[in-house]
Amino acid sequence: MLNFPQTPRSLPRVMTDPVIMSSGDGKQSNDDDSGVFSSEYRRKIIIVSNSLPLNAKRDKVSGKWCFSYDEDSIFWQLKDGLSPEADVVYVGSLKADVDANEQEKVSLQLLEEFNCVPTFIPSDLYKQFHDGFCKQQLWPLFHYMLPMYPGNRRFDRSQWQAYVSANKIFADKVMEVLNPEDDYVWVHDYHLMVLPTFLRKRCSRVRLGFFLHSPFPSSEVYKTLPVRGEILKALLNADLVGFHTFDYARHFLSCCRRMLGLEHESKRGYIGLEYFGRTIFIKILPPGIHMGRLQSTLDHPSSSNKVREIHQQFKGKKLIVGVDDMDLFKGIGLKFLAMEQLLQQYPEQQGELILIQILNPPSSSDKDVEDAKEEAYISAKRINERFGLEGYEPIIIIDRHVPFYEKAAYYALAECCIVNAVRDGLNLVPYKYTVCRQGSSKLDEALEIASDSPRVSALVVSEFIGCSPSLSGAIRVNPWDIDAVAEALNLAITMPDGEKQLRHEKHYRYVSSHDVAYWARSFEQDLVFSCKDHYNNRCWGFGFGLNFRILSLSPSFRRLSIDHIVPAYERSSCRAIFLDYDGTVVPQASIVKPPSPEVISVLNNICSDVRNTVFIVSGRGKTSLSEWFDQCENLGIAAEHGYFIRWGKHTSWQMSHADTDFAWKKIAEPVMRSYMEATDGSSVETKESALVWHYRDADPDFGSWQAMELLDHLENVLANEPVVVKKGQHIIEVKPQGITKGSVAQEVLSSLTKKGKSPDFVLCIGDDRSDEDMFESILAKPYSTTSSSAPQIFACTVGQKPSKARYYLDDTVDVMALLEGLGATSGPKSRYSTETPFEKREVCFENDV
């Protein structure tokens, strides 16, 4: 456990500066006025949710507001698992309307007495935000209800603007109590999905976690949301993003891959996404229940009394219990149809089996909810008329507010619990049922059973709810398959007690050990881990509005500016310049095209300087490269990663490994072609020295899966061959050992040194994994043994990513602008304008901050 100084519980209220900059030494120079805090303060964990975990009511006599903690709220319960060395502060909305002239007084009271910061969103804005965008757009979509679904409203831009405005208010309130040097922020649920962007914009190094308490839909469903990109990028401004199940996390990762081109990696049990130099970690763990709260309810006299009452009322009957919110996705009507099928198929259960359906009050009064409720009542009435007897109804609906002690009594007496939702988040009903079936000494006394009697339970759960993966002993069902649900209910009722006991014990062990405190403690620990490198890197903020993101780079990894490289370029007398082709000189593209006249002009301008030796080092074949650069007389070309080398247009091609045996191609090519036939959008490229399987145009997910399979397949079948199998950017390549771009750089530099032209300036630019060999080669050792000083070396990667290079440029536009700038210092100006695209981009970069 981390050690933090013991201090008073007072919470400073501080506004912060929204500007994000970083000084050259890696320390934030203007991040957030964090100097106003001192080490005497205890760190805080700030819990941000749509609603505060408070009950609020106005005293009718005095007119004063009275507040108390809502002990049923998961946000109040999770504090038991958080570090005792931190203060827990809550930010959210009150479940009551407070007059504007009372808000300041109430705010002070809540902060001092409850560590709560109310947001006080105006009622009109809150209606558009919560009842509008949250409930009419996000909630249906995340439960797989597409916009064309009957009753689902089309996208409303004004509701989206209200959502953004409300999230901005939440951000303002968080910043009032945030000490960015020490505090952690934990944001909850779909109401606040763009909040991470506002917080990251205010404070580049904020320690920020987000947990989604609802399903995350598949990419095909999520893509229908018009603001899909804004929300996805906002979530990536968090350090840790949590989900109930791997399915939900997998859908999120798929969206990041398909919409943003981001790949994820799993390292030592952690799933991470690289995003502009930051690593966003993915957490998969569902919350649990509060065992202490539930146990105290079971021990309360009200529960014992209710158990006796229900036991007497249904004496001799077998009870199935269902507890659901009244909404479209809980599958209540389907559950009733399954009950009807069960009674029809197994007549012996008629008169013996009763389904108790408790309906929690609906959260909204939409017509769709009312229609679903009416349909459920009609089904129940029809089934009761068909199978009912005097004093017996197979389906009993309890449609009122049911206190928890009464629900606990039904749980404790029911032989089976069914959760039949067609789509749901976690749903803690099965957990509560399991604990209630375990019972307590007070319930044992009420039911007159021995304390050491075996405990049994049976669960029927939909495979579409978040708790299903964690309940391996439950009978999982497809709620749409009425026959299967009926069979599952019958199996649960007739299952031998011995098997019920084994399943119950397995569930109880999991539920009791993975409670809400365990979940909160685990999330906090992973959040601390996710933020451990915050102050090791330099940070820049860029992008406007919800496209804002942070660029985080190692202090030794910096942007290669024209002002930085030109002085070294001008001082040098012998220069070596190595340039990758695809993704460096020209953008990556699925359609093969020759370089533009502008590119040829820039290269010719650099090559015209007699002090320069310039090489294009590419994986492409010699034929296409020689045709494309036919107009560049002094340009050296290394084709197929250096298997062929030519020092200029009028020199002949040299082979670096002339005696190579290519018998391995007869093994590798059929394997590659079989994967090509099985993977739509892929292709096989046959080179003189190598074979390449391309999958850039394949489905992103399927292409990546097939690439990993092909990589493993080729490594196995070619294990005894003198070749290497490598994975590049959307390619799998097989080539002879020893042929690398690094060897090209070594050969060129060595040749120049032998001729007495030892380079005092080396520039190498590339974007792919194969270019890392060049970076490593030129950085490994000095190539001048006679020069009094070491050469100036500039290894530069294209794009912000982990690299052996010490510099980076954003894209091919920056690369060509840099080369154009170098050419302008020693030769005639090219066709580019005086203000290069590189210079324009630098201006944009600063203004974005």
C-alpha positions in Angstrom: 0.0 0.0 0.0 1.3 3.5 -0.9 2.2 5.7 2.1 0.7 9.2 2.2 1.1 11.8 4.9 -1.5 12.0 7.6 -3.3 15.3 7.5 -6.5 17.0 8.4 -9.6 16.1 6.3 -10.2 19.6 5.1 -10.6 19.8 1.3 -9.1 22.9 -0.4 -11.2 24.5 -3.2 -8.9 25.6 -6.0 -9.6 26.7 -9.5 -7.0 25.7 -12.0 -5.5 27.2 -15.2 -6.7 25.5 -18.4 -3.4 26.0 -20.3 -1.3 22.9 -20.8 2.4 23.3 -21.6 5.6 21.5 -20.8 9.0 23.0 -20.2 12.1 21.6 -21.8 13.3 19.8 -18.7 10.2 17.6 -18.7 8.5 19.5 -15.9 5.1 21.2 -16.4 5.6 24.9 -16.4 2.0 26.0 -16.5 -0.1 23.0 -15.9 -2.5 23.9 -13.2 -1.2 26.1 -10.4 -0.6 23.0 -8.4 1.9 24.8 -6.3 -0.9 26.1 -4.1 -1.1 22.6 -2.5 1.5 21.4 0.0 2.4 18.0 1.1 0.4 18.4 4.3 -2.8 17.5 2.4 -4.1 14.0 2.3 -4.6 12.7 -1.2 -8.2 12.4 -2.4 -10.0 9.9 -4.6 -12.7 11.9 -6.4 -15.7 9.8 -7.3 -17.7 11.4 -10.2 -21.1 10.1 -11.0 -24.4 11.4 -12.4 -26.0 11.3 -9.0 -24.5 11.8 -5.6 -24.9 8.9 -3.1 -27.3 11.1 -1.0 -30.9 11.2 0.0 -32.3 14.7 0.1 -35.5 16.0 1.5 -36.8 19.3 2.8 -38.2 19.4 6.4 -41.8 20.5 6.1 -41.7 22.4 9.4 -38.4 24.2 9.4 -38.0 24.3 5.6 -34.3 23.2 6.0 -32.7 20.6 3.7 -31.9 17.3 5.4 -29.4 15.0 3.8 -28.3 11.4 4.5 -26.1 8.9 2.7 -27.9 6.5 0.3 -26.4 3.3 1.6 -27.9 1.3 -1.4 -25.8 3.4 -3.8 -22.8 1.5 -5.2 -20.8 4.8 -5.1 -21.2 5.0 -1.4 -20.5 1.3 -0.9 -17.3 1.3 -3.0 -15.5 3.5 -0.5 -15.0 0.5 1.8 -12.5 -0.9 -0.7 -10.5 2.3 -1.3 -7.3 3.2 0.5 -7.9 4.3 4.1 -5.0 6.8 3.5 -7.1 8.9 1.1 -10.2 11.0 1.5 -13.1 10.1 -0.7 -14.9 13.0 -2.3 -18.1 12.7 -4.4 -19.0 15.0 -7.3 -22.5 14.6 -8.9 -26.1 15.9 -9.0 -28.6 15.9 -6.1 -31.8 14.0 -6.5 -33.7 17.1 -5.6 -34.2 20.6 -7.0 -32.5 23.3 -4.9 -33.4 26.9 -5.4 -30.6 29.0 -6.9 -30.5 31.3 -3.8 -29.8 28.2 -1.6 -27.2 26.4 -3.7 -24.2 28.1 -2.2 -25.3 27.3 1.3 -26.2 23.7 0.4 -22.8 23.3 -1.4 -20.9 24.3 1.7 -23.0 22.0 3.9 -22.5 19.0 1.6 -18.8 19.5 1.3 -18.2 20.0 5.1 -20.6 17.2 6.3 -20.6 14.7 3.5 -17.5 15.4 1.3 -19.9 15.9 -1.6 -19.8 18.5 -4.3 -23.1 19.1 -6.1 -23.2 20.2 -9.7 -26.5 22.0 -9.7 -27.2 21.6 -13.5 -30.1 23.9 -14.6 -33.3 21.8 -14.9 -33.8 22.5 -18.6 -30.2 21.5 -19.4 -30.5 18.5 -17.2 -33.6 17.3 -19.0 -31.9 17.6 -22.4 -28.8 15.9 -21.0 -30.2 13.1 -18.9 -33.7 12.4 -20.2 -32.6 13.4 -23.7 -29.2 12.3 -24.9 -28.5 9.8 -22.1 -31.8 8.0 -22.1 -32.9 8.5 -25.7 -29.6 8.0 -27.5 -26.9 6.3 -25.5 -28.9 4.0 -23.3 -30.9 2.5 -26.1 -27.9 2.2 -28.4 -25.7 0.6 -25.8 -28.6 -2.0 -25.3 -28.5 -2.6 -29.1 -31.6 -0.6 -30.0 -30.8 1.1 -33.3 -32.3 4.4 -34.3 -34.8 2.8 -36.8 -36.2 0.7 -33.9 -39.9 1.6 -33.4 -40.1 4.3 -30.7 -36.4 5.1 -30.7 -35.9 8.8 -31.6 -33.4 10.0 -34.2 -30.2 11.8 -33.3 -30.9 15.3 -31.9 -27.9 17.7 -32.1 -29.3 19.9 -29.3 -29.4 17.0 -26.9 -25.8 16.2 -27.7 -24.8 19.9 -27.1 -26.6 19.6 -23.7 -24.7 16.4 -22.9 -21.4 18.2 -23.6 -22.4 21.3 -21.6 -23.4 19.1 -18.6 -20.1 17.2 -18.7 -18.3 20.6 -18.8 -20.1 21.6 -15.6 -19.0 18.3 -13.9 -15.4 19.1 -15.0 -15.6 22.6 -13.4 -16.8 21.0 -10.1 -14.0 18.4 -10.2 -11.4 21.0 -10.7 -12.6 22.9 -7.6 -11.4 20.1 -5.4 -8.6 18.5 -7.5 -5.0 18.5 -6.4 -3.4 17.1 -9.6 -0.1 16.3 -7.8 -1.7 13.7 -5.5 -5.4 13.0 -6.3 -7.1 10.4 -8.4 -10.4 10.8 -10.3 -12.8 7.9 -10.9 -15.6 8.7 -13.4 -18.6 6.5 -13.7 -21.0 5.5 -16.5 -22.3 6.6 -19.8 -23.6 9.9 -18.5 -20.0 11.3 -18.3 -18.2 9.8 -21.3 -16.7 13.1 -22.5 -15.7 14.3 -19.1 -12.2 12.8 -19.4 -11.5 15.2 -22.3 -12.4 18.3 -20.3 -10.4 17.1 -17.3 -7.3 16.2 -19.4 -7.6 19.6 -21.1 -7.4 21.3 -17.8 -4.7 19.1 -16.4 -2.5 17.1 -18.7 -1.3 14.7 -15.9 -4.6 14.2 -14.1 -4.8 10.6 -12.8 -8.1 9.5 -14.3 -10.1 6.3 -14.4 -13.4 5.6 -16.1 -15.8 2.7 -15.5 -18.8 1.9 -17.7 -21.7 0.3 -15.8 -23.7 -0.7 -19.0 -22.9 -2.9 -22.0 -20.6 -1.5 -24.7 -22.1 -2.5 -28.1 -20.4 -4.1 -31.0 -18.6 -1.9 -33.4 -21.4 -2.3 -36.1 -23.9 -0.9 -33.6 -21.7 1.7 -32.1 -20.7 3.1 -35.5 -24.3 4.3 -36.1 -23.8 7.0 -33.4 -23.1 10.3 -35.2 -20.8 11.4 -32.4 -19.0 8.1 -32.2 -15.5 9.6 -32.7 -15.9 12.3 -30.1 -16.9 9.8 -27.4 -14.3 7.3 -28.3 -11.5 9.9 -28.2 -12.8 11.3 -24.9 -12.6 7.8 -23.3 -9.0 7.6 -24.5 -8.2 10.6 -22.4 -8.6 8.4 -19.3 -5.7 6.4 -18.0 -7.8 3.3 -17.2 -11.1 2.3 -18.8 -13.1 -0.4 -17.0 -15.9 -2.8 -18.3 -18.0 -5.6 -16.8 -17.0 -8.3 -19.2 -14.4 -9.2 -21.8 -17.1 -9.0 -24.4 -17.8 -5.3 -23.7 -14.0 -4.6 -23.6 -13.5 -6.4 -26.9 -16.2 -4.3 -28.5 -14.5 -1.2 -27.3 -11.1 -2.3 -28.6 -12.7 -3.3 -31.9 -14.1 0.3 -32.2 -10.7 1.7 -31.5 -9.2 -0.4 -34.1 -11.8 0.1 -36.8 -12.4 3.8 -36.3 -9.1 5.1 -35.0 -6.7 2.5 -36.3 -5.4 1.7 -32.8 -3.9 -1.7 -32.0 -4.0 -3.1 -28.5 -1.4 -5.4 -26.8 -1.6 -7.7 -23.8 1.4 -7.6 -21.5 1.7 -9.5 -18.2 -2.0 -9.6 -17.8 -2.7 -6.0 -18.8 -4.4 -4.9 -22.0 -3.1 -1.6 -23.3 -3.8 0.8 -26.1 -1.0 3.1 -27.4 -2.5 6.5 -28.1 -0.1 9.5 -28.9 2.6 8.2 -26.6 0.2 7.4 -23.7 -0.9 3.9 -22.7 -4.5 3.5 -21.9 -5.1 0.3 -19.9 -8.3 -1.8 -20.0 -9.8 -3.2 -16.8 -12.3 -6.1 -16.9 -14.0 -6.8 -13.5 -17.6 -6.5 -12.6 -18.6 -4.8 -9.3 -20.0 -7.0 -6.5 -22.5 -6.5 -3.7 -21.9 -5.0 -0.2 -21.8 -8.1 1.9 -22.1 -6.2 5.2 -25.1 -4.3 4.1 -26.8 -7.5 2.9 -25.9 -9.5 6.0 -27.3 -6.8 8.3 -30.6 -6.9 6.3 -30.8 -10.7 6.7 -30.3 -10.3 10.5 -32.9 -7.6 10.8 -36.1 -8.6 12.6 -38.2 -7.3 9.6 -36.6 -9.9 7.4 -37.3 -12.7 9.8 -40.9 -11.6 10.2 -41.4 -11.4 6.4 -39.9 -14.8 5.9 -42.3 -16.4 8.3 -45.2 -14.6 6.6 -44.3 -15.6 3.1 -43.4 -19.2 4.2 -46.8 -19.6 5.7 -48.6 -18.0 2.7 -46.9 -20.3 0.1 -46.5 -23.4 2.3 -46.1 -26.5 0.1 -45.4 -24.5 -3.0 -42.2 -24.2 -5.0 -41.2 -20.5 -5.6 -39.3 -19.0 -8.5 -38.4 -15.4 -8.0 -37.7 -12.6 -10.5 -36.8 -9.0 -9.6 -36.5 -6.6 -12.5 -36.7 -3.0 -13.4 -39.7 -2.3 -15.6 -38.1 -1.5 -18.9 -37.9 -2.9 -22.5 -34.8 -5.1 -22.0 -35.6 -7.1 -18.9 -37.4 -9.9 -20.9 -40.4 -10.0 -18.4 -42.9 -11.0 -21.1 -40.5 -13.7 -22.4 -40.1 -15.0 -18.9 -43.9 -15.4 -18.5 -44.1 -17.2 -21.9 -41.4 -19.6 -20.7 -43.4 -20.2 -17.5 -46.5 -21.0 -19.6 -44.5 -23.4 -21.7 -43.2 -25.1 -18.6 -46.6 -25.6 -17.1 -47.9 -27.0 -20.4 -45.0 -29.4 -20.9 -44.9 -30.6 -17.3 -48.5 -30.8 -16.0 -47.2 -32.2 -12.7 -45.9 -28.7 -11.9 -49.4 -27.1 -12.2 -50.7 -26.2 -8.8 -47.2 -26.6 -7.3 -45.0 -24.0 -9.0 -45.3 -20.2 -8.6 -43.4 -17.4 -10.2 -43.1 -14.3 -8.0 -42.3 -11.3 -10.3 -41.3 -8.1 -8.4 -41.4 -5.1 -10.6 -39.2 -2.2 -9.5 -40.7 1.2 -10.4 -39.7 2.3 -14.0 -37.1 5.0 -14.3 -39.1 6.8 -17.0 -42.7 6.9 -18.1 -42.1 6.4 -21.8 -44.9 4.9 -23.9 -42.7 1.9 -24.8 -42.2 1.1 -21.1 -46.0 1.4 -20.5 -46.7 -0.9 -23.5 -44.2 -3.5 -22.2 -45.8 -3.4 -18.8 -49.3 -3.8 -20.2 -48.2 -6.7 -22.4 -46.7 -8.4 -19.3 -49.9 -8.0 -17.4 -52.0 -9.4 -20.3 -49.7 -12.4 -20.5 -49.9 -13.0 -16.8 -53.6 -12.8 -16.7 -54.0 -15.2 -19.6 -51.6 -17.7 -18.1 -53.3 -17.5 -14.7 -56.7 -18.0 -16.3 -55.4 -21.1 -18.2 -53.5 -22.8 -15.4 -54.9 -21.2 -12.2 -56.9 -23.1 -9.6 -58.8 -22.0 -6.6 -56.3 -20.4 -4.3 -53.5 -20.8 -6.8 -52.1 -18.5 -9.5 -48.9 -19.5 -11.3 -47.7 -15.9 -11.8 -47.9 -13.3 -9.1 -46.8 -9.7 -10.0 -45.8 -7.4 -7.2 -46.0 -4.0 -8.7 -45.2 -1.5 -5.9 -42.2 -0.3 -4.0 -40.8 -3.3 -2.2 -38.4 -2.7 0.6 -35.2 -4.7 0.5 -35.9 -6.8 3.5 -39.0 -8.1 1.7 -37.0 -8.8 -1.4 -34.5 -10.6 0.8 -37.3 -12.8 2.2 -38.4 -13.8 -1.3 -34.8 -14.6 -2.3 -34.3 -16.7 0.8 -37.4 -18.8 0.2 -37.2 -19.2 -3.6 -35.8 -22.5 -4.9 -34.8 -20.7 -8.2 -34.1 -17.2 -9.3 -34.4 -16.2 -13.0 -32.9 -13.2 -14.7 -34.1 -13.2 -18.3 -32.9 -9.9 -19.7 -32.4 -9.6 -23.4 -29.6 -7.1 -22.8 -28.4 -5.7 -19.5 -25.4 -4.4 -17.7 -24.1 -6.3 -14.6 -27.4 -7.0 -12.8 -26.7 -7.9 -9.2 -29.9 -9.8 -8.5 -28.2 -13.3 -8.9 -25.5 -12.2 -6.4 -28.1 -11.1 -3.8 -30.1 -14.2 -4.3 -27.1 -16.4 -3.7 -26.2 -14.6 -0.4 -29.8 -14.7 0.8 -30.0 -18.4 0.1 -26.9 -18.8 2.3 -29.1 -17.3 5.0 -28.2 -16.3 8.5 -28.7 -17.5 12.1 -31.8 -15.2 12.4 -33.4 -16.6 9.3 -32.6 -20.2 10.4 -34.5 -19.5 13.6 -37.4 -18.0 11.7 -37.6 -21.1 9.4 -36.8 -23.5 12.2 -34.0 -25.2 10.4 -30.6 -26.3 11.7 -27.7 -23.9 11.3 -25.5 -26.6 9.8 -28.1 -27.7 7.2 -26.9 -27.7 3.6 -27.6 -24.6 1.6 -28.9 -24.9 -2.0 -29.8 -22.5 -4.8 -30.5 -22.6 -8.5 -29.9 -19.8 -11.0 -31.2 -19.3 -14.5 -29.5 -16.4 -16.1 -29.6 -14.8 -19.6 -26.3 -15.1 -21.5 -26.7 -11.4 -22.4 -26.2 -9.9 -18.9 -22.9 -8.8 -17.4 -22.8 -11.2 -14.4 -23.3 -14.3 -16.6 -19.6 -15.1 -17.1 -18.8 -15.0 -13.4 -21.6 -17.4 -12.5 -20.2 -20.6 -14.0 -22.7 -22.8 -12.1 -25.8 -21.0 -13.3 -27.9 -22.4 -16.1 -27.4 -19.9 -19.0 -30.1 -19.4 -21.5 -31.0 -17.4 -24.6 -34.0 -15.5 -23.4 -35.5 -15.5 -26.9 -35.6 -19.3 -26.9 -38.8 -19.9 -25.0 -38.5 -23.7 -25.0 -35.0 -23.6 -23.7 -35.9 -21.2 -20.9 -38.8 -23.5 -19.9 -36.4 -26.5 -19.9 -33.9 -24.6 -17.8 -36.5 -23.7 -15.2 -37.7 -27.3 -15.0 -34.1 -28.4 -14.6 -33.4 -25.9 -11.9 -36.5 -27.0 -9.9 -36.0 -30.7 -10.3 -32.2 -30.8 -9.9 -31.0 -33.0 -7.1 -30.1 -31.2 -3.9 -26.6 -32.4 -4.0 -25.9 -30.7 -7.3 -27.7 -27.6 -6.2 -25.5 -27.5 -3.1 -22.3 -27.8 -5.2 -23.4 -25.0 -7.5 -24.5 -22.8 -4.6 -21.2 -23.2 -2.8 -19.3 -22.3 -5.9 -21.4 -19.2 -6.5 -21.2 -18.1 -2.8 -17.4 -18.4 -2.7 -17.2 -16.1 -5.7 -19.8 -13.6 -4.6 -18.6 -13.3 -1.0 -14.9 -12.8 -2.1 -15.6 -10.5 -5.1 -17.7 -8.0 -3.3 -17.9 -4.3 -4.1 -14.9 -3.5 -1.8 -12.8 -6.0 -3.8 -13.8 -4.4 -7.1 -13.0 -0.9 -5.8 -9.7 -1.9 -4.3 -8.7 -3.7 -7.6 -9.7 -0.7 -9.7 -7.7 1.7 -7.5 -4.6 -0.5 -7.6 -4.8 -0.7 -11.4 -5.4 3.0 -11.7 -2.2 3.7 -9.6 -0.3 1.3 -11.9 -1.7 3.0 -15.0 -0.5 6.5 -13.9 2.9 5.5 -12.6 4.8 7.1 -15.6 2.9 10.4 -15.6 5.8 12.5 -14.5 8.5 10.6 -16.5 7.4 12.1 -19.9 6.9 15.5 -21.3 3.3 16.3 -22.3 1.7 18.6 -25.0 -2.0 19.2 -25.6 -3.3 19.6 -29.1 -6.6 19.5 -31.0 -9.7 21.6 -30.7 -12.9 20.8 -28.7 -13.6 17.1 -28.2 -10.7 16.2 -30.5 -8.3 17.4 -27.8 -5.7 14.8 -26.8 -2.3 14.7 -25.0 1.0 13.9 -26.7 3.2 12.2 -24.2 6.9 11.7 -25.1 10.0 10.6 -23.3 12.3 13.5 -22.5 14.9 12.0 -24.9 12.3 11.7 -27.7 11.6 15.0 -29.4 10.1 16.5 -32.5 12.7 17.1 -35.2 12.4 20.8 -36.1 13.9 22.5 -39.1 15.6 25.0 -36.7 17.3 22.2 -34.8 18.7 20.3 -37.8 19.8 23.1 -40.2 22.8 24.3 -38.2 24.3 20.8 -38.1 23.5 20.3 -41.8 25.2 23.6 -42.7 28.3 22.8 -40.7 28.8 19.4 -42.2 31.0 18.5 -45.2 30.0 14.9 -45.9 26.4 13.8 -45.3 24.6 10.5 -45.5 20.8 10.5 -45.8 18.6 7.4 -45.6 14.9 7.6 -46.4 12.3 4.9 -46.3 9.7 5.1 -49.1 6.1 4.0 -48.1 4.9 5.9 -45.1 7.9 8.2 -45.1 8.4 9.8 -48.5 4.8 9.0 -49.7 1.7 8.1 -47.6 0.8 4.4 -47.1 -1.9 3.5 -49.7 -3.6 0.4 -51.0 -3.2 1.6 -54.6 0.4 1.6 -55.8 1.2 5.0 -57.4 4.6 6.6 -58.4 5.9 9.5 -56.4 4.6 12.9 -57.3 6.6 15.5 -59.3 7.0 17.5 -56.1 8.6 14.6 -54.3 11.0 14.0 -57.3 11.9 17.7 -57.3 12.7 17.8 -53.5 14.9 14.6 -53.8 16.7 16.0 -56.9 17.4 19.2 -55.0 19.0 17.4 -52.1 20.9 15.0 -54.4 22.3 17.9 -56.4 24.5 18.9 -53.4 27.9 17.1 -53.9 28.2 16.7 -50.1 25.1 14.6 -49.9 24.8 10.8 -50.4 21.1 10.1 -50.5 19.5 6.6 -50.4 15.9 5.4 -50.7 15.8 2.2 -48.6 12.6 0.3 -49.3 11.1 -3.2 -49.2 9.8 -2.7 -52.7 11.3 -4.4 -55.8 14.1 -2.9 -57.9 12.0 -2.7 -61.1 9.3 -0.4 -59.7 11.8 1.8 -57.7 14.1 2.3 -60.7 11.2 3.3 -62.9 9.7 5.7 -60.3 13.0 7.4 -59.6 14.3 7.4 -63.2 14.6 11.2 -63.1 16.8 11.2 -60.0 20.3 10.6 -61.4 22.3 10.9 -58.1 19.8 9.0 -55.9 20.9 5.7 -54.4 18.3 2.9 -54.1 18.3 -0.1 -51.8 15.5 -2.4 -53.0 14.0 -5.4 -51.1 15.5 -4.2 -47.8 19.0 -4.1 -49.3 19.1 -7.3 -51.3 19.7 -5.1 -54.3 21.7 -1.8 -54.0 22.4 0.8 -56.7 24.5 3.9 -55.9 23.0 6.0 -58.8 21.0 5.9 -62.0 24.1 5.1 -64.1 25.5 2.4 -61.8 24.6 -1.3 -61.9 22.6 -3.2 -59.3 24.6 -5.1 -56.7 23.3 -8.2 -54.9 24.3 -8.4 -51.2 23.6 -12.1 -50.9 24.3 -13.5 -54.4 24.7 -17.2 -53.3 21.3 -17.3 -51.4 19.3 -20.5 -51.8 15.6 -19.8 -52.4 14.3 -23.4 -52.0 12.3 -22.2 -49.0 10.0 -20.3 -51.3 8.4 -23.6 -52.4 7.4 -24.2 -48.8 6.3 -20.7 -47.9 4.4 -19.6 -51.0 1.7 -22.3 -50.9 1.1 -21.5 -47.2 0.8 -17.7 -47.9 -1.6 -18.3 -50.8 -3.9 -20.5 -48.7 -4.2 -17.7 -46.2 -4.8 -15.2 -49.1 -7.7 -17.4 -50.4 -9.1 -17.6 -46.9 -8.8 -13.8 -46.1 -10.7 -11.5 -48.3 -8.7 -8.3 -49.1 -5.3 -9.9 -48.7 -2.7 -10.5 -51.3 0.7 -12.2 -51.9 3.7 -10.2 -53.3 6.5 -12.2 -54.8 9.9 -10.5 -54.8 13.2 -11.9 -56.0 14.5 -12.2 -52.4 11.3 -12.3 -50.3 7.6 -13.2 -50.1 5.1 -10.8 -48.6 1.5 -11.3 -47.4 -0.4 -8.0 -47.4 -3.6 -7.6 -45.4 -4.1 -3.8 -45.3 -7.4 -4.1 -47.2 -8.7 -7.0 -45.2 -11.1 -6.7 -42.3 -9.0 -5.1 -39.5 -9.9 -7.8 -36.9 -9.9 -10.8 -39.1 -6.7 -9.6 -40.9 -4.8 -9.3 -37.6 -6.0 -12.7 -36.5 -5.0 -14.3 -39.7 -1.6 -12.5 -39.6 -0.8 -14.0 -36.2 -1.8 -17.4 -37.4 0.3 -17.1 -40.5 3.2 -15.8 -38.6 3.1 -18.9 -36.3 2.5 -21.2 -39.2 5.4 -20.0 -41.2 7.8 -20.0 -38.2 7.0 -23.7 -37.7 7.3 -24.8 -41.3 10.4 -22.7 -42.0 12.2 -23.5 -38.6 15.1 -25.2 -40.3 15.4 -22.8 -43.2 17.9 -19.8 -43.4 15.2 -17.2 -43.3 13.4 -14.8 -40.9 9.7 -14.3 -40.7 8.7 -10.8 -39.6 5.5 -8.9 -39.0 5.4 -5.3 -40.3 2.7 -2.8 -40.9 -0.1 -4.9 -42.3 2.3 -7.4 -43.8 4.0 -10.7 -43.0 7.3 -11.1 -44.8 9.7 -14.0 -45.3 13.2 -13.1 -46.4 16.8 -14.5 -46.1 18.7 -14.0 -42.9 21.0 -11.1 -42.8 19.1 -8.9 -45.2 18.0 -5.8 -43.3 17.9 -2.1 -43.8 20.4 -1.8 -41.0 23.0 -3.7 -43.1 22.3 -1.2 -45.9 23.2 1.7 -43.7 26.3 -0.1 -42.4 27.5 -0.8 -46.0 27.0 2.7 -47.3 28.6 4.3 -44.3 31.6 1.9 -44.4 32.0 2.5 -48.1 32.1 6.2 -47.7 34.6 5.9 -44.8 36.9 3.7 -46.9 36.9 6.4 -49.7 38.0 9.0 -47.2 34.5 10.6 -47.0 33.6 9.7 -43.5 30.2 11.3 -42.9 29.9 14.0 -40.2 26.1 14.2 -40.7 23.8 11.2 -40.8 20.0 11.6 -41.2 17.7 8.5 -41.3 13.9 8.7 -41.5 11.5 5.8 -41.5 8.1 4.7 -40.2 8.1 0.9 -40.0 9.5 -1.8 -37.8 12.1 -2.6 -40.5 13.4 1.0 -40.2 14.3 0.3 -36.6 17.2 -1.7 -37.9 18.5 1.4 -39.6 18.1 3.5 -36.5 19.9 0.9 -34.4 22.7 0.6 -36.9 23.5 4.3 -37.2 23.3 4.9 -33.5 25.3 1.8 -32.5 28.8 3.1 -33.3 30.6 6.1 -34.8 31.6 5.6 -38.4 34.4 8.2 -38.5 37.7 7.0 -37.1 39.7 10.0 -38.4 37.4 12.9 -37.6 38.1 14.8 -34.5 34.5 14.7 -33.4 31.6 12.2 -33.7 29.1 12.7 -36.5 25.8 14.5 -36.0 23.2 11.7 -36.1 19.5 12.2 -36.6 17.4 9.1 -36.4 13.8 10.1 -36.9 10.6 8.0 -36.9 7.3 9.0 -38.6 4.5 9.2 -36.1 4.6 9.3 -32.3 5.3 5.7 -31.1 7.9 3.7 -29.2 11.1 3.7 -31.3 14.8 3.5 -31.1 14.9 6.8 -32.9 15.4 10.0 -30.9 13.3 12.2 -33.0 9.9 12.1 -34.7 7.9 13.8 -37.4 4.1 13.6 -37.6 3.6 12.4 -41.2 4.9 12.4 -44.8 4.0 16.1 -45.2 6.4 17.0 -42.4 9.1 14.7 -43.9 8.9 16.3 -47.3 8.8 19.8 -45.8 11.9 19.0 -43.7 13.8 17.7 -46.8 12.7 20.8 -48.8 14.0 23.0 -46.0 17.4 21.2 -46.0 17.6 21.5 -49.8 16.9 25.2 -49.6 20.0 25.8 -47.4 22.4 24.6 -50.1 20.7 24.7 -53.4 18.0 26.5 -55.4 14.5 26.7 -54.0 12.1 24.0 -54.9 8.5 24.3 -56.1 7.3 24.5 -52.4 6.2 27.9 -51.1 8.4 29.9 -48.8 6.2 28.9 -45.8 6.4 25.1 -45.9 3.7 22.8 -44.7 6.1 21.8 -41.9 6.2 25.5 -40.7 2.4 25.7 -41.0 2.0 22.6 -38.9 4.3 24.0 -36.2 2.1 27.1 -35.9 -1.0 24.9 -35.6 0.6 22.8 -33.0 1.3 25.7 -30.7 -2.1 27.3 -31.3 -3.9 24.1 -30.5 -2.4 24.3 -27.0 
